[in-house]
Amino acid sequence: MFISIDEKATSWFTKEFDFNKPFSIRMFPQYAGFGEKHKGYSLAFSAEIPANAGYVKEINGITFFVEGNDVWFFEDTETYLSADNLVDEILVTFKEENKTTIN
């Protein structure tokens, strides 16, 4: 599991959620849409405090986290978050993790 959140994305979350820092953003699978990684699921976000975090990353006063029971959505995947300033939307890209086998 690898999650990259760039500076444009952190700025987008700061503006979109309009909270004073520090605050927390939960990343979780939502059963809806045409998920790129898991059919029928898309990545969703909410401002809340972690209860049982399985992944945590702090960037510029924002704590991004995935609850332990949602880690399955991110396993074996590189997840990249950025923002498109022209349409003012968050961009999510998934790539399968490169697995190197050492014999």
C-alpha positions, 0 to 999 in steps of 0.5 A: 500500500502506497498513498501519495498526496501532493501539494495541490491536493492538500490545498484542495482539501484545505479549501474544500473542507474549510477547517482550521488546521489541524484536521483529519480526512478519512479516505474510504471506499464508497459503494457507488460509481464506476471504480477504477480499482474495485468495480462498483467502488469509488474513493470517498473522503470525509472529515472525521477523527480516526477510530482505528486507523490502519494507515496515517499520513500527516501533510501540512497540518492535515492527517489523512487516514484509512481505517483498519477495516478499509485497508483492503481497498488500498492493498497492492496499490499505489494511490495518487491524489492531486487536484485539477485547478481548472475544474477544481476537483480532486484527481485520484489515480491507481496503479498496481504496486510493483512486486519484486520477488527475490529468490 
